[in-house]
Amino acid sequence: MSLPIAITDILHGHAVEWERLEFKENWNPFNVLHTLGAFANNFRNLEGGYVGIGVAEKNGRPVLSPVGVTPEEAVRIQRELHNL
């Protein structure tokens, strides 16, 4: 399933946080799981949502340049998330 908007549009400020998109500056399992749980509730049949880890936000818009995560961090985060 593809994103409903291009990732470049998201990161260059053409999108704001909304009920299917949220930015997290760093990996905080509690905060990310809280957001994923909210997306999983799917009250409006929106089929989930997207969390951008490594992207700070201000007033719902991404702050450039993204903090980002290294490939190694991404693997670690994915494993930890899967275990949680």
Contact map, one row per residue, 1 for C-alpha under 8 A:
111000000000000000000000000000000000000000000000000000000000000000000000000000000000
111100000000000000000000000000000000000000000000000000000000000000000000000000000000
111111100000000000000000000000000000000000000000000000000000000000000000000000000000
011111000000000000000000000000000000000000000000000000000000000000000000000000000000
001111101100000000000000000000000000000000000000000000000000000000000000000000000000
001111111100000000000000000000000000000000000000000000000000000000000000000000000000
001011111110000000000000000000000000000000000000000000000000000000000000000000000000
000001111111000000000000000000000000000000000000000000000000000000000000000000000000
000011111111111000000000000000000000000000000000000000000000000000000000000000000000
000011111111111100000000000000000000000000000000000000000000010000000000000000000000
000000111111111000000000000000000000000000000000000000000000010101000000000000000000
000000011111111000000000000000000000000000000000000000000000010100000000000000000000
000000001111111100000000000000000000000000000000000000000000110000000000000000000000
000000001111111100000000000000000000000000000000000000000000000000000000000000000000
000000001111111110000000000000000000000000000000000000000000100000000000000000000000
000000000100111111001000000000000000000000000000000000000001110000000000000000000000
000000000000001111111110000000000000000000000000000000000001100000000000000000000000
000000000000000111111100000000000000000000000000000000000001000000000000000000000000
000000000000000011111100000000000000001000000000100000000000000000000000000000000000
000000000000000011111100000000000000001000000101110000000000000000000000000000000000
000000000000000111111110000000000000000000000000111100000000000000000000000000000000
000000000000000011111111000000000010000000000000011100000000000000000000000000000000
000000000000000010001111100000000000000000000000001111111000010000000000000000000000
000000000000000000000111111000010000000000000000001111111000000000000000000000000000
000000000000000000000011111000000000000000000000000011111000000000100000000000000000
000000000000000000000001111100000000000000000000000011110000000000000000000000000000
000000000000000000000001111110010000000000000000000011000000000000000000000010000000
000000000000000000000000011111110000000000000000000000000000000000000000000000000000
000000000000000000000000001111111000000000000000000000000000000000000000000000001000
000000000000000000000000000111111100000000000000000000000000000000000000000000000000
000000000000000000000000000111111110000000000000000000000000000000000000000000000000
000000000000000000000001001111111111000000000000001000000000000000000000000000000000
000000000000000000000000000011111111100000000000000000000000000000000000000000000000
000000000000000000000000000001111111110000000000000000000000000000000000000000000000
000000000000000000000100000000111111111000000000001000000000000000000000000000000000
000000000000000000000000000000011111111100000000101000000000000000000000000000000000
000000000000000000000000000000001111111110000000000000000000000000000000000000000000
000000000000000000000000000000000111111111000000000000000000000000000000000000000000
000000000000000000110000000000000011111111000011100000000000000000000000000000000000
000000000000000000000000000000000001111111000011000000000000000000000000000000000000
000000000000000000000000000000000000111111100001000000000000000000000000000000000000
000000000000000000000000000000000000011111111111000000000000000000000000000000000000
000000000000000000000000000000000000000011111100000000000000000000000000000000000000
000000000000000000000000000000000000000001111100000000000000000000000000000000000000
000000000000000000000000000000000000000001111111000000000000000000000000000000000000
000000000000000000010000000000000000000001111111100000000000000000000000000000000000
000000000000000000000000000000000000001101001111100000000000000000000000000000000000
000000000000000000010000000000000000001111001111110000000000000000000000000000000000
000000000000000000111000000000000001001000000111111000000000000000000000000000000000
000000000000000000011100000000000000000000000001111100000000000000000000000000000000
000000000000000000001111000000010011000000000000111110000000000000000000000000000000
000000000000000000001111000000000000000000000000011111100000000000000000000000000000
000000000000000000000011111000000000000000000000001111100000000000011000000000000000
000000000000000000000011111000000000000000000000000111110000000001111000000000000000
000000000000000000000011110000000000000000000000000111111000011101110000000000000000
000000000000000000000011110000000000000000000000000001111100011101100000000000000000
000000000000000000000011100000000000000000000000000000111111111000000000000000000000
000000000000000000000000000000000000000000000000000000011111111000000000000000000000
000000000000000000000000000000000000000000000000000000001111100000000000000000000000
000000000000000111000000000000000000000000000000000000001111110000000000000000000000
000000000000101110000000000000000000000000000000000000001111111000000000000000000000
000000000111100100000010000000000000000000000000000000111101111101000000000000000000
000000000000000000000000000000000000000000000000000000111100111111000000000000000000
000000000011000000000000000000000000000000000000000000110000011111000000000000000000
000000000000000000000000000000000000000000000000000000000000001111100000000000000000
000000000010000000000000000000000000000000000000000001110000011111110000000000000000
000000000000000000000000100000000000000000000000000001110000000011111000000000000000
000000000000000000000000000000000000000000000000000011100000000001111100000000000000
000000000000000000000000000000000000000000000000000011000000000000111111110000000000
000000000000000000000000000000000000000000000000000000000000000000011111110000000000
000000000000000000000000000000000000000000000000000000000000000000001111111000000000
000000000000000000000000000000000000000000000000000000000000000000001111111100000000
000000000000000000000000000000000000000000000000000000000000000000001111111110000000
000000000000000000000000000000000000000000000000000000000000000000001111111111000000
000000000000000000000000000000000000000000000000000000000000000000000011111111100000
000000000000000000000000000000000000000000000000000000000000000000000001111111110000
000000000000000000000000001000000000000000000000000000000000000000000000111111111000
000000000000000000000000000000000000000000000000000000000000000000000000011111111100
000000000000000000000000000000000000000000000000000000000000000000000000001111111110
000000000000000000000000000000000000000000000000000000000000000000000000000111111111
000000000000000000000000000010000000000000000000000000000000000000000000000011111111
000000000000000000000000000000000000000000000000000000000000000000000000000001111111
000000000000000000000000000000000000000000000000000000000000000000000000000000111111
000000000000000000000000000000000000000000000000000000000000000000000000000000011111
